[in-house]
Amino acid sequence: MATNPAQRRYVGRMIPISIAYIAAVMLASWIIPDDAAATPLTVAVALVPALATSGFIWAMARYLAELTDEYVRMLEIRKILVATGLTLALASGWGILELFTDVPKVPLFFVFPVWCLGLAAGSLVNRLTIGDAGPCA
Amino acid sequence: MKNRLKVLRAERDWSQQDLAERLEVSRQSVNAIETGKYDPSLPLAFRIADLFGLPIEAIFLRER
């Protein structure tokens, strides 16, 4: 799985951030009742998982910066480009649908998970076009 | 871009993994460069040239 130092450090960062994220989401859903008003307290508690999400993005940025293998870095950047393109296209498309029709409103919360799924699509694109998926899915 | 990496490697009886370790890159990278799927950056091309003791243009061939 993790075959170079940058990947090992990446996994080493993602595990505690993931644990913190799950704990923060559980804590927020335990403390804040459904449809609570946006008070300073509820906003502060609800933003804790967002800190962890920013942590995921930071870990990915560090991973790209620390990767010394330029070919692997290119594969990873291609995955990120595919993920970003797909997410922007889906978010913009659905946003326009929401403007003009009565389709269900999708919470912005789903943007990041969709982007992560886009990374898997990027792996597939790499596999189909270059023959190598890239190390992290 | 075409290159003579596979021949040069075979002359020295190195595996792709051997070459990857000498260049401090992944075996995936060596395979991608050898098969022409990826053109290395100039710094990596110089490292490859230095390793084989040849000029870059003796390893990487201009497409005609």
N, CA and C atoms of all chains as a GROMACS GRO file, in nm:
protein
  603
    1MET      N    1   0.084  -0.119   0.000
    1MET     CA    2   0.000   0.000   0.000
    1MET      C    3   0.088   0.125   0.000
    2ALA      N    4   0.131   0.172   0.120
    2ALA     CA    5   0.215   0.292   0.122
    2ALA      C    6   0.358   0.252   0.090
    3THR      N    7   0.409   0.295  -0.027
    3THR     CA    8   0.537   0.246  -0.071
    3THR      C    9   0.647   0.351  -0.069
    4ASN      N   10   0.614   0.477  -0.050
    4ASN     CA   11   0.720   0.577  -0.040
    4ASN      C   12   0.696   0.663   0.084
    5PRO      N   13   0.801   0.735   0.130
    5PRO     CA   14   0.786   0.809   0.255
    5PRO      C   15   0.670   0.909   0.254
    6ALA      N   16   0.647   0.975   0.139
    6ALA     CA   17   0.537   1.073   0.131
    6ALA      C   18   0.403   1.003   0.154
    7GLN      N   19   0.386   0.884   0.094
    7GLN     CA   20   0.260   0.810   0.113
    7GLN      C   21   0.244   0.765   0.257
    8ARG      N   22   0.354   0.720   0.317
    8ARG     CA   23   0.346   0.675   0.456
    8ARG      C   24   0.307   0.791   0.548
    9ARG      N   25   0.367   0.909   0.524
    9ARG     CA   26   0.333   1.025   0.605
    9ARG      C   27   0.187   1.066   0.582
   10TYR      N   28   0.143   1.055   0.456
   10TYR     CA   29   0.004   1.090   0.420
   10TYR      C   30  -0.094   1.001   0.498
   11VAL      N   31  -0.069   0.870   0.494
   11VAL     CA   32  -0.157   0.777   0.567
   11VAL      C   33  -0.150   0.806   0.717
   12GLY      N   34  -0.029   0.835   0.765
   12GLY     CA   35  -0.010   0.867   0.907
   12GLY      C   36  -0.086   0.991   0.950
   13ARG      N   37  -0.108   1.084   0.857
   13ARG     CA   38  -0.185   1.206   0.889
   13ARG      C   39  -0.335   1.181   0.874
   14MET      N   40  -0.372   1.104   0.770
   14MET     CA   41  -0.515   1.086   0.741
   14MET      C   42  -0.585   1.005   0.850
   15ILE      N   43  -0.517   0.909   0.911
   15ILE     CA   44  -0.582   0.824   1.012
   15ILE      C   45  -0.628   0.908   1.132
   16PRO      N   46  -0.539   0.986   1.198
   16PRO     CA   47  -0.589   1.066   1.311
   16PRO      C   48  -0.692   1.172   1.270
   17ILE      N   49  -0.676   1.230   1.150
   17ILE     CA   50  -0.773   1.332   1.106
   17ILE      C   51  -0.910   1.265   1.084
   18SER      N   52  -0.911   1.143   1.028
   18SER     CA   53  -1.038   1.072   1.007
   18SER      C   54  -1.104   1.042   1.140
   19ILE      N   55  -1.024   0.997   1.238
   19ILE     CA   56  -1.080   0.967   1.371
   19ILE      C   57  -1.138   1.096   1.432
   20ALA      N   58  -1.064   1.207   1.418
   20ALA     CA   59  -1.110   1.336   1.472
   20ALA      C   60  -1.239   1.378   1.401
   21TYR      N   61  -1.246   1.354   1.270
   21TYR     CA   62  -1.365   1.394   1.192
   21TYR      C   63  -1.488   1.317   1.240
   22ILE      N   64  -1.473   1.183   1.252
   22ILE     CA   65  -1.587   1.100   1.296
   22ILE      C   66  -1.631   1.143   1.436
   23ALA      N   67  -1.533   1.163   1.525
   23ALA     CA   68  -1.566   1.203   1.662
   23ALA      C   69  -1.637   1.338   1.663
   24ALA      N   70  -1.590   1.433   1.579
   24ALA     CA   71  -1.648   1.567   1.577
   24ALA      C   72  -1.791   1.564   1.522
   25VAL      N   73  -1.813   1.480   1.418
   25VAL     CA   74  -1.949   1.470   1.362
   25VAL      C   75  -2.044   1.409   1.466
   26MET      N   76  -1.995   1.303   1.536
   26MET     CA   77  -2.080   1.240   1.639
   26MET      C   78  -2.110   1.338   1.752
   27LEU      N   79  -2.007   1.412   1.791
   27LEU     CA   80  -2.023   1.509   1.900
   27LEU      C   81  -2.123   1.618   1.860
   28ALA      N   82  -2.109   1.670   1.738
   28ALA     CA   83  -2.198   1.777   1.692
   28ALA      C   84  -2.341   1.728   1.684
   29SER      N   85  -2.361   1.604   1.633
   29SER     CA   86  -2.499   1.556   1.621
   29SER      C   87  -2.557   1.522   1.759
   30TRP      N   88  -2.471   1.496   1.857
   30TRP     CA   89  -2.518   1.467   1.994
   30TRP      C   90  -2.553   1.598   2.068
   31ILE      N   91  -2.470   1.700   2.047
   31ILE     CA   92  -2.489   1.827   2.120
   31ILE      C   93  -2.598   1.914   2.056
   32ILE      N   94  -2.598   1.920   1.922
   32ILE     CA   95  -2.690   2.015   1.854
   32ILE      C   96  -2.818   1.943   1.815
   33PRO      N   97  -2.934   1.991   1.862
   33PRO     CA   98  -3.060   1.928   1.819
   33PRO      C   99  -3.087   1.956   1.671
   34ASP      N  100  -3.173   1.873   1.610
   34ASP     CA  101  -3.207   1.892   1.468
   34ASP      C  102  -3.265   2.032   1.446
   35ASP      N  103  -3.226   2.093   1.336
   35ASP     CA  104  -3.276   2.226   1.297
   35ASP      C  105  -3.256   2.332   1.406
   36ALA      N  106  -3.143   2.324   1.475
   36ALA     CA  107  -3.114   2.423   1.579
   36ALA      C  108  -3.088   2.559   1.516
   37ALA      N  109  -3.117   2.664   1.590
   37ALA     CA  110  -3.088   2.800   1.542
   37ALA      C  111  -2.936   2.819   1.537
   38ALA      N  112  -2.894   2.909   1.447
   38ALA     CA  113  -2.750   2.936   1.432
   38ALA      C  114  -2.704   3.035   1.539
   39THR      N  115  -2.673   2.984   1.656
   39THR     CA  116  -2.619   3.068   1.764
   39THR      C  117  -2.467   3.054   1.762
   40PRO      N  118  -2.395   3.143   1.830
   40PRO     CA  119  -2.248   3.128   1.833
   40PRO      C  120  -2.206   2.987   1.878
   41LEU      N  121  -2.279   2.929   1.977
   41LEU     CA  122  -2.242   2.796   2.029
   41LEU      C  123  -2.265   2.687   1.924
   42THR      N  124  -2.384   2.685   1.862
   42THR     CA  125  -2.413   2.579   1.764
   42THR      C  126  -2.321   2.592   1.642
   43VAL      N  127  -2.294   2.717   1.602
   43VAL     CA  128  -2.203   2.737   1.488
   43VAL      C  129  -2.063   2.686   1.522
   44ALA      N  130  -2.017   2.719   1.643
   44ALA     CA  131  -1.882   2.677   1.684
   44ALA      C  132  -1.871   2.525   1.686
   45VAL      N  133  -1.972   2.458   1.744
   45VAL     CA  134  -1.968   2.310   1.753
   45VAL      C  135  -1.977   2.249   1.613
   46ALA      N  136  -2.065   2.306   1.530
   46ALA     CA  137  -2.084   2.251   1.395
   46ALA      C  138  -1.960   2.270   1.308
   47LEU      N  139  -1.879   2.372   1.340
   47LEU     CA  140  -1.759   2.398   1.257
   47LEU      C  141  -1.641   2.307   1.292
   48VAL      N  142  -1.650   2.234   1.404
   48VAL     CA  143  -1.538   2.146   1.440
   48VAL      C  144  -1.512   2.039   1.333
   49PRO      N  145  -1.619   1.970   1.283
   49PRO     CA  146  -1.592   1.874   1.174
   49PRO      C  147  -1.532   1.943   1.050
   50ALA      N  148  -1.569   2.069   1.029
   50ALA     CA  149  -1.515   2.141   0.912
   50ALA      C  150  -1.364   2.161   0.926
   51LEU      N  151  -1.319   2.176   1.052
   51LEU     CA  152  -1.174   2.186   1.074
   51LEU      C  153  -1.105   2.058   1.030
   52ALA      N  154  -1.170   1.943   1.063
   52ALA     CA  155  -1.112   1.814   1.022
   52ALA      C  156  -1.112   1.802   0.870
   53THR      N  157  -1.219   1.851   0.805
   53THR     CA  158  -1.223   1.846   0.658
   53THR      C  159  -1.108   1.929   0.600
   54SER      N  160  -1.084   2.046   0.662
   54SER     CA  161  -0.970   2.127   0.617
   54SER      C  162  -0.840   2.050   0.641
   55GLY      N  163  -0.838   1.969   0.747
   55GLY     CA  164  -0.721   1.885   0.774
   55GLY      C  165  -0.696   1.784   0.663
   56PHE      N  166  -0.805   1.724   0.609
   56PHE     CA  167  -0.791   1.631   0.496
   56PHE      C  168  -0.723   1.703   0.379
   57ILE      N  169  -0.772   1.825   0.351
   57ILE     CA  170  -0.720   1.900   0.236
   57ILE      C  171  -0.573   1.937   0.260
   58TRP      N  172  -0.542   1.976   0.384
   58TRP     CA  173  -0.402   2.006   0.419
   58TRP      C  174  -0.313   1.883   0.398
   59ALA      N  175  -0.363   1.765   0.444
   59ALA     CA  176  -0.282   1.642   0.431
   59ALA      C  177  -0.257   1.610   0.284
   60MET      N  178  -0.358   1.633   0.199
   60MET     CA  179  -0.339   1.607   0.056
   60MET      C  180  -0.238   1.705  -0.005
   61ALA      N  181  -0.247   1.831   0.039
   61ALA     CA  182  -0.152   1.931  -0.012
   61ALA      C  183  -0.009   1.895   0.030
   62ARG      N  184   0.009   1.852   0.155
   62ARG     CA  185   0.142   1.813   0.202
   62ARG      C  186   0.193   1.693   0.122
   63TYR      N  187   0.102   1.599   0.095
   63TYR     CA  188   0.138   1.479   0.019
   63TYR      C  189   0.194   1.517  -0.118
   64LEU      N  190   0.123   1.607  -0.186
   64LEU     CA  191   0.170   1.649  -0.319
   64LEU      C  192   0.304   1.720  -0.309
   65ALA      N  193   0.319   1.803  -0.204
   65ALA     CA  194   0.443   1.879  -0.189
   65ALA      C  195   0.560   1.787  -0.155
   66GLU      N  196   0.533   1.678  -0.082
   66GLU     CA  197   0.642   1.591  -0.036
   66GLU      C  198   0.675   1.479  -0.134
   67LEU      N  199   0.586   1.458  -0.233
   67LEU     CA  200   0.613   1.351  -0.331
   67LEU      C  201   0.735   1.388  -0.414
   68THR      N  202   0.837   1.306  -0.411
   68THR     CA  203   0.957   1.336  -0.489
   68THR      C  204   0.954   1.268  -0.626
   69ASP      N  205   0.866   1.168  -0.641
   69ASP     CA  206   0.857   1.095  -0.768
   69ASP      C  207   0.766   1.172  -0.862
   70GLU      N  208   0.827   1.233  -0.965
   70GLU     CA  209   0.749   1.324  -1.050
   70GLU      C  210   0.639   1.254  -1.130
   71TYR      N  211   0.661   1.128  -1.168
   71TYR     CA  212   0.559   1.055  -1.244
   71TYR      C  213   0.437   1.026  -1.155
   72VAL      N  214   0.463   0.982  -1.032
   72VAL     CA  215   0.354   0.956  -0.938
   72VAL      C  216   0.280   1.086  -0.906
   73ARG      N  217   0.357   1.196  -0.892
   73ARG     CA  218   0.294   1.326  -0.865
   73ARG      C  219   0.202   1.366  -0.982
   74MET      N  220   0.247   1.339  -1.104
   74MET     CA  221   0.163   1.370  -1.220
   74MET      C  222   0.033   1.289  -1.217
   75LEU      N  223   0.044   1.160  -1.181
   75LEU     CA  224  -0.077   1.076  -1.173
   75LEU      C  225  -0.174   1.132  -1.069
   76GLU      N  226  -0.118   1.173  -0.954
   76GLU     CA  227  -0.204   1.227  -0.847
   76GLU      C  228  -0.269   1.359  -0.889
   77ILE      N  229  -0.192   1.444  -0.955
   77ILE     CA  230  -0.248   1.574  -0.998
   77ILE      C  231  -0.356   1.554  -1.104
   78ARG      N  232  -0.336   1.456  -1.191
   78ARG     CA  233  -0.441   1.427  -1.291
   78ARG      C  234  -0.570   1.382  -1.222
   79LYS      N  235  -0.555   1.300  -1.116
   79LYS     CA  236  -0.674   1.256  -1.042
   79LYS      C  237  -0.746   1.376  -0.980
   80ILE      N  238  -0.667   1.468  -0.924
   80ILE     CA  239  -0.726   1.586  -0.860
   80ILE      C  240  -0.797   1.673  -0.964
   81LEU      N  241  -0.739   1.684  -1.084
   81LEU     CA  242  -0.803   1.763  -1.191
   81LEU      C  243  -0.936   1.700  -1.232
   82VAL      N  244  -0.937   1.567  -1.246
   82VAL     CA  245  -1.062   1.499  -1.283
   82VAL      C  246  -1.166   1.520  -1.173
   83ALA      N  247  -1.124   1.502  -1.046
   83ALA     CA  248  -1.216   1.516  -0.933
   83ALA      C  249  -1.272   1.658  -0.928
   84THR      N  250  -1.185   1.757  -0.947
   84THR     CA  251  -1.229   1.897  -0.940
   84THR      C  252  -1.324   1.929  -1.056
   85GLY      N  253  -1.290   1.884  -1.174
   85GLY     CA  254  -1.376   1.909  -1.290
   85GLY      C  255  -1.513   1.846  -1.273
   86LEU      N  256  -1.515   1.718  -1.229
   86LEU     CA  257  -1.643   1.650  -1.209
   86LEU      C  258  -1.727   1.719  -1.102
   87THR      N  259  -1.661   1.757  -0.990
   87THR     CA  260  -1.735   1.820  -0.881
   87THR      C  261  -1.792   1.954  -0.924
   88LEU      N  262  -1.712   2.034  -0.993
   88LEU     CA  263  -1.760   2.165  -1.038
   88LEU      C  264  -1.876   2.148  -1.137
   89ALA      N  265  -1.862   2.050  -1.228
   89ALA     CA  266  -1.967   2.028  -1.328
   89ALA      C  267  -2.096   1.982  -1.260
   90LEU      N  268  -2.083   1.885  -1.167
   90LEU     CA  269  -2.203   1.834  -1.100
   90LEU      C  270  -2.267   1.942  -1.013
   91ALA      N  271  -2.183   2.015  -0.935
   91ALA     CA  272  -2.238   2.117  -0.845
   91ALA      C  273  -2.305   2.229  -0.925
   92SER      N  274  -2.240   2.271  -1.034
   92SER     CA  275  -2.298   2.379  -1.116
   92SER      C  276  -2.426   2.331  -1.183
   93GLY      N  277  -2.422   2.210  -1.237
   93GLY     CA  278  -2.540   2.155  -1.305
   93GLY      C  279  -2.658   2.143  -1.210
   94TRP      N  280  -2.630   2.084  -1.091
   94TRP     CA  281  -2.740   2.066  -0.995
   94TRP      C  282  -2.787   2.203  -0.943
   95GLY      N  283  -2.694   2.295  -0.924
   95GLY     CA  284  -2.729   2.430  -0.878
   95GLY      C  285  -2.823   2.499  -0.975
   96ILE      N  286  -2.797   2.484  -1.103
   96ILE     CA  287  -2.885   2.545  -1.204
   96ILE      C  288  -3.022   2.478  -1.202
   97LEU      N  289  -3.022   2.343  -1.184
   97LEU     CA  290  -3.150   2.272  -1.172
   97LEU      C  291  -3.230   2.324  -1.053
   98GLU      N  292  -3.160   2.347  -0.942
   98GLU     CA  293  -3.227   2.398  -0.822
   98GLU      C  294  -3.285   2.538  -0.845
   99LEU      N  295  -3.214   2.618  -0.926
   99LEU     CA  296  -3.263   2.754  -0.956
   99LEU      C  297  -3.392   2.752  -1.036
  100PHE      N  298  -3.397   2.661  -1.133
  100PHE     CA  299  -3.506   2.668  -1.230
  100PHE      C  300  -3.616   2.563  -1.209
  101THR      N  301  -3.588   2.462  -1.128
  101THR     CA  302  -3.690   2.357  -1.109
  101THR      C  303  -3.705   2.328  -0.960
  102ASP      N  304  -3.795   2.235  -0.928
  102ASP     CA  305  -3.816   2.203  -0.786
  102ASP      C  306  -3.745   2.073  -0.746
  103VAL      N  307  -3.629   2.048  -0.808
  103VAL     CA  308  -3.551   1.929  -0.767
  103VAL      C  309  -3.512   1.947  -0.619
  104PRO      N  310  -3.488   1.834  -0.547
  104PRO     CA  311  -3.451   1.846  -0.405
  104PRO      C  312  -3.323   1.926  -0.387
  105LYS      N  313  -3.318   2.005  -0.279
  105LYS     CA  314  -3.196   2.082  -0.249
  105LYS      C  315  -3.091   1.986  -0.192
  106VAL      N  316  -2.972   1.986  -0.251
  106VAL     CA  317  -2.864   1.900  -0.201
  106VAL      C  318  -2.774   1.984  -0.109
  107PRO      N  319  -2.753   1.941   0.018
  107PRO     CA  320  -2.668   2.019   0.108
  107PRO      C  321  -2.526   2.033   0.053
  108LEU      N  322  -2.467   2.151   0.073
  108LEU     CA  323  -2.330   2.176   0.028
  108LEU      C  324  -2.230   2.081   0.093
  109PHE      N  325  -2.271   2.024   0.208
  109PHE     CA  326  -2.187   1.927   0.277
  109PHE      C  327  -2.137   1.818   0.182
  110PHE      N  328  -2.218   1.783   0.081
  110PHE     CA  329  -2.183   1.670  -0.007
  110PHE      C  330  -2.075   1.703  -0.110
  111VAL      N  331  -2.035   1.831  -0.119
  111VAL     CA  332  -1.936   1.869  -0.221
  111VAL      C  333  -1.805   1.792  -0.199
  112PHE      N  334  -1.758   1.789  -0.076
  112PHE     CA  335  -1.629   1.724  -0.050
  112PHE      C  336  -1.634   1.572  -0.073
  113PRO      N  337  -1.738   1.502  -0.019
  113PRO     CA  338  -1.746   1.358  -0.049
  113PRO      C  339  -1.753   1.331  -0.200
  114VAL      N  340  -1.827   1.416  -0.274
  114VAL     CA  341  -1.835   1.396  -0.419
  114VAL      C  342  -1.697   1.412  -0.482
  115TRP      N  343  -1.622   1.513  -0.432
  115TRP     CA  344  -1.486   1.535  -0.484
  115TRP      C  345  -1.398   1.413  -0.458
  116CYS      N  346  -1.414   1.353  -0.337
  116CYS     CA  347  -1.334   1.233  -0.305
  116CYS      C  348  -1.371   1.118  -0.398
  117LEU      N  349  -1.501   1.104  -0.429
  117LEU     CA  350  -1.541   1.001  -0.526
  117LEU      C  351  -1.480   1.032  -0.663
  118GLY      N  352  -1.469   1.162  -0.692
  118GLY     CA  353  -1.407   1.205  -0.818
  118GLY      C  354  -1.262   1.159  -0.829
  119LEU      N  355  -1.192   1.147  -0.713
  119LEU     CA  356  -1.054   1.097  -0.715
  119LEU      C  357  -1.051   0.953  -0.767
  120ALA      N  358  -1.152   0.875  -0.726
  120ALA     CA  359  -1.160   0.737  -0.774
  120ALA      C  360  -1.185   0.737  -0.925
  121ALA      N  361  -1.270   0.830  -0.972
  121ALA     CA  362  -1.293   0.843  -1.116
  121ALA      C  363  -1.162   0.882  -1.185
  122GLY      N  364  -1.084   0.968  -1.119
  122GLY     CA  365  -0.954   1.008  -1.174
  122GLY      C  366  -0.859   0.890  -1.188
  123SER      N  367  -0.863   0.799  -1.089
  123SER     CA  368  -0.781   0.677  -1.096
  123SER      C  369  -0.819   0.596  -1.220
  124LEU      N  370  -0.950   0.589  -1.243
  124LEU     CA  371  -0.999   0.513  -1.358
  124LEU      C  372  -0.952   0.578  -1.488
  125VAL      N  373  -0.960   0.711  -1.494
  125VAL     CA  374  -0.915   0.784  -1.614
  125VAL      C  375  -0.766   0.758  -1.636
  126ASN      N  376  -0.687   0.765  -1.527
  126ASN     CA  377  -0.544   0.735  -1.539
  126ASN      C  378  -0.521   0.594  -1.592
  127ARG      N  379  -0.596   0.499  -1.536
  127ARG     CA  380  -0.581   0.359  -1.577
  127ARG      C  381  -0.613   0.344  -1.725
  128LEU      N  382  -0.720   0.410  -1.770
  128LEU     CA  383  -0.764   0.394  -1.910
  128LEU      C  384  -0.673   0.468  -2.008
  129THR      N  385  -0.617   0.582  -1.966
  129THR     CA  386  -0.540   0.663  -2.061
  129THR      C  387  -0.390   0.640  -2.053
  130ILE      N  388  -0.338   0.611  -1.933
  130ILE     CA  389  -0.193   0.593  -1.918
  130ILE      C  390  -0.157   0.449  -1.883
  131GLY      N  391  -0.254   0.379  -1.823
  131GLY     CA  392  -0.226   0.240  -1.784
  131GLY      C  393  -0.187   0.226  -1.639
  132ASP      N  394  -0.172   0.338  -1.569
  132ASP     CA  395  -0.140   0.337  -1.425
  132ASP      C  396  -0.245   0.418  -1.352
  133ALA      N  397  -0.302   0.359  -1.245
  133ALA     CA  398  -0.406   0.431  -1.172
  133ALA      C  399  -0.347   0.539  -1.083
  134GLY      N  400  -0.227   0.516  -1.029
  134GLY     CA  401  -0.173   0.605  -0.926
  134GLY      C  402  -0.191   0.538  -0.791
  135PRO      N  403  -0.106   0.572  -0.694
  135PRO     CA  404  -0.101   0.494  -0.570
  135PRO      C  405  -0.220   0.507  -0.476
  136CYS      N  406  -0.270   0.627  -0.450
  136CYS     CA  407  -0.379   0.643  -0.352
  136CYS      C  408  -0.510   0.659  -0.426
  137ALA      N  409  -0.616   0.590  -0.379
  137ALA     CA  410  -0.745   0.598  -0.448
  137ALA      C  411  -0.825   0.721  -0.411
  138MET      N  412   0.809   1.024  -2.634
  138MET     CA  413   0.946   1.032  -2.686
  138MET      C  414   1.013   0.894  -2.677
  139LYS      N  415   1.080   0.856  -2.787
  139LYS     CA  416   1.150   0.726  -2.783
  139LYS      C  417   1.278   0.737  -2.701
  140ASN      N  418   1.318   0.625  -2.644
  140ASN     CA  419   1.444   0.627  -2.567
  140ASN      C  420   1.508   0.489  -2.568
  141ARG      N  421   1.636   0.486  -2.525
  141ARG     CA  422   1.713   0.362  -2.528
  141ARG      C  423   1.730   0.304  -2.387
  142LEU      N  424   1.641   0.346  -2.298
  142LEU     CA  425   1.657   0.308  -2.157
  142LEU      C  426   1.656   0.157  -2.136
  143LYS      N  427   1.566   0.090  -2.204
  143LYS     CA  428   1.552  -0.056  -2.184
  143LYS      C  429   1.681  -0.127  -2.228
  144VAL      N  430   1.736  -0.083  -2.341
  144VAL     CA  431   1.860  -0.145  -2.393
  144VAL      C  432   1.976  -0.118  -2.297
  145LEU      N  433   1.988   0.008  -2.255
  145LEU     CA  434   2.097   0.046  -2.164
  145LEU      C  435   2.087  -0.030  -2.032
  146ARG      N  436   1.963  -0.047  -1.987
  146ARG     CA  437   1.941  -0.120  -1.862
  146ARG      C  438   1.978  -0.268  -1.880
  147ALA      N  439   1.938  -0.324  -1.993
  147ALA     CA  440   1.965  -0.466  -2.019
  147ALA      C  441   2.116  -0.490  -2.031
  148GLU      N  442   2.188  -0.394  -2.092
  148GLU     CA  443   2.335  -0.407  -2.106
  148GLU      C  444   2.402  -0.419  -1.969
  149ARG      N  445   2.342  -0.356  -1.870
  149ARG     CA  446   2.400  -0.359  -1.735
  149ARG      C  447   2.336  -0.467  -1.649
  150ASP      N  448   2.241  -0.540  -1.709
  150ASP     CA  449   2.171  -0.648  -1.638
  150ASP      C  450   2.097  -0.595  -1.514
  151TRP      N  451   2.039  -0.476  -1.529
  151TRP     CA  452   1.961  -0.419  -1.420
  151TRP      C  453   1.812  -0.445  -1.445
  152SER      N  454   1.741  -0.473  -1.339
  152SER     CA  455   1.595  -0.481  -1.350
  152SER      C  456   1.540  -0.338  -1.344
  153GLN      N  457   1.411  -0.324  -1.374
  153GLN     CA  458   1.348  -0.191  -1.362
  153GLN      C  459   1.359  -0.142  -1.217
  154GLN      N  460   1.347  -0.235  -1.122
  154GLN     CA  461   1.355  -0.199  -0.981
  154GLN      C  462   1.496  -0.149  -0.948
  155ASP      N  463   1.600  -0.217  -1.004
  155ASP     CA  464   1.739  -0.174  -0.981
  155ASP      C  465   1.757  -0.030  -1.028
  156LEU      N  466   1.709  -0.003  -1.150
  156LEU     CA  467   1.725   0.131  -1.207
  156LEU      C  468   1.646   0.234  -1.124
  157ALA      N  469   1.525   0.193  -1.083
  157ALA     CA  470   1.441   0.284  -1.003
  157ALA      C  471   1.514   0.322  -0.874
  158GLU      N  472   1.576   0.223  -0.809
  158GLU     CA  473   1.646   0.253  -0.683
  158GLU      C  474   1.765   0.345  -0.708
  159ARG      N  475   1.836   0.324  -0.819
  159ARG     CA  476   1.950   0.411  -0.849
  159ARG      C  477   1.908   0.554  -0.878
  160LEU      N  478   1.788   0.568  -0.937
  160LEU     CA  479   1.739   0.702  -0.971
  160LEU      C  480   1.653   0.763  -0.859
  161GLU      N  481   1.626   0.682  -0.757
  161GLU     CA  482   1.539   0.724  -0.645
  161GLU      C  483   1.400   0.763  -0.694
  162VAL      N  484   1.345   0.680  -0.783
  162VAL     CA  485   1.206   0.696  -0.827
  162VAL      C  486   1.138   0.559  -0.813
  163SER      N  487   1.007   0.555  -0.843
  163SER     CA  488   0.936   0.428  -0.833
  163SER      C  489   0.961   0.342  -0.957
  164ARG      N  490   0.937   0.210  -0.943
  164ARG     CA  491   0.951   0.121  -1.058
  164ARG      C  492   0.847   0.159  -1.164
  165GLN      N  493   0.731   0.204  -1.118
  165GLN     CA  494   0.625   0.254  -1.208
  165GLN      C  495   0.680   0.362  -1.300
  166SER      N  496   0.761   0.454  -1.242
  166SER     CA  497   0.815   0.566  -1.320
  166SER      C  498   0.909   0.514  -1.428
  167VAL      N  499   0.998   0.421  -1.389
  167VAL     CA  500   1.093   0.366  -1.486
  167VAL      C  501   1.017   0.300  -1.600
  168ASN      N  502   0.914   0.222  -1.565
  168ASN     CA  503   0.836   0.154  -1.667
  168ASN      C  504   0.767   0.256  -1.760
  169ALA      N  505   0.711   0.363  -1.701
  169ALA     CA  506   0.640   0.462  -1.782
  169ALA      C  507   0.736   0.535  -1.876
  170ILE      N  508   0.858   0.562  -1.828
  170ILE     CA  509   0.957   0.631  -1.914
  170ILE      C  510   1.004   0.536  -2.024
  171GLU      N  511   1.035   0.412  -1.985
  171GLU     CA  512   1.084   0.314  -2.084
  171GLU      C  513   0.986   0.291  -2.197
  172THR      N  514   0.858   0.284  -2.161
  172THR     CA  515   0.756   0.253  -2.262
  172THR      C  516   0.708   0.378  -2.336
  173GLY      N  517   0.767   0.494  -2.304
  173GLY     CA  518   0.733   0.617  -2.374
  173GLY      C  519   0.600   0.678  -2.330
  174LYS      N  520   0.545   0.625  -2.218
  174LYS     CA  521   0.417   0.682  -2.170
  174LYS      C  522   0.439   0.814  -2.098
  175TYR      N  523   0.563   0.835  -2.050
  175TYR     CA  524   0.592   0.956  -1.973
  175TYR      C  525   0.730   1.007  -2.010
  176ASP      N  526   0.738   1.135  -2.043
  176ASP     CA  527   0.868   1.199  -2.070
  176ASP      C  528   0.919   1.262  -1.941
  177PRO      N  529   1.039   1.226  -1.896
  177PRO     CA  530   1.088   1.280  -1.769
  177PRO      C  531   1.119   1.429  -1.780
  178SER      N  532   1.121   1.495  -1.664
  178SER     CA  533   1.162   1.636  -1.660
  178SER      C  534   1.310   1.644  -1.696
  179LEU      N  535   1.356   1.764  -1.724
  179LEU     CA  536   1.497   1.782  -1.758
  179LEU      C  537   1.589   1.738  -1.642
  180PRO      N  538   1.558   1.776  -1.515
  180PRO     CA  539   1.646   1.729  -1.406
  180PRO      C  540   1.654   1.575  -1.398
  181LEU      N  541   1.540   1.507  -1.416
  181LEU     CA  542   1.544   1.360  -1.410
  181LEU      C  543   1.617   1.303  -1.531
  182ALA      N  544   1.597   1.365  -1.647
  182ALA     CA  545   1.669   1.319  -1.768
  182ALA      C  546   1.819   1.333  -1.748
  183PHE      N  547   1.863   1.441  -1.683
  183PHE     CA  548   2.006   1.458  -1.654
  183PHE      C  549   2.055   1.352  -1.556
  184ARG      N  550   1.970   1.319  -1.456
  184ARG     CA  551   2.010   1.214  -1.361
  184ARG      C  552   2.028   1.081  -1.432
  185ILE      N  553   1.936   1.052  -1.525
  185ILE     CA  554   1.945   0.927  -1.602
  185ILE      C  555   2.073   0.928  -1.686
  186ALA      N  556   2.098   1.042  -1.752
  186ALA     CA  557   2.218   1.054  -1.836
  186ALA      C  558   2.345   1.036  -1.753
  187ASP      N  559   2.347   1.100  -1.635
  187ASP     CA  560   2.466   1.089  -1.548
  187ASP      C  561   2.487   0.945  -1.505
  188LEU      N  562   2.375   0.877  -1.474
  188LEU     CA  563   2.386   0.738  -1.427
  188LEU      C  564   2.449   0.648  -1.533
  189PHE      N  565   2.409   0.670  -1.659
  189PHE     CA  566   2.463   0.587  -1.766
  189PHE      C  567   2.592   0.645  -1.826
  190GLY      N  568   2.631   0.764  -1.782
  190GLY     CA  569   2.753   0.826  -1.833
  190GLY      C  570   2.742   0.862  -1.980
  191LEU      N  571   2.622   0.903  -2.021
  191LEU     CA  572   2.598   0.938  -2.162
  191LEU      C  573   2.531   1.074  -2.170
  192PRO      N  574   2.544   1.143  -2.285
  192PRO     CA  575   2.466   1.266  -2.302
  192PRO      C  576   2.317   1.233  -2.316
  193ILE      N  577   2.231   1.328  -2.281
  193ILE     CA  578   2.086   1.304  -2.287
  193ILE      C  579   2.043   1.257  -2.426
  194GLU      N  580   2.101   1.322  -2.530
  194GLU     CA  581   2.056   1.288  -2.666
  194GLU      C  582   2.100   1.149  -2.712
  195ALA      N  583   2.186   1.084  -2.632
  195ALA     CA  584   2.223   0.945  -2.664
  195ALA      C  585   2.123   0.848  -2.599
  196ILE      N  586   2.037   0.900  -2.516
  196ILE     CA  587   1.938   0.815  -2.447
  196ILE      C  588   1.797   0.844  -2.499
  197PHE      N  589   1.765   0.973  -2.509
  197PHE     CA  590   1.632   1.014  -2.556
  197PHE      C  591   1.642   1.059  -2.701
  198LEU      N  592   1.556   1.003  -2.784
  198LEU     CA  593   1.567   1.026  -2.928
  198LEU      C  594   1.456   1.118  -2.975
  199ARG      N  595   1.495   1.214  -3.060
  199ARG     CA  596   1.398   1.307  -3.117
  199ARG      C  597   1.301   1.230  -3.206
  200GLU      N  598   1.170   1.260  -3.191
  200GLU     CA  599   1.071   1.197  -3.280
  200GLU      C  600   1.082   1.262  -3.417
  201ARG      N  601   1.082   1.181  -3.523
  201ARG     CA  602   1.091   1.240  -3.657
  201ARG      C  603   0.963   1.214  -3.735
   0.00000   0.00000   0.00000
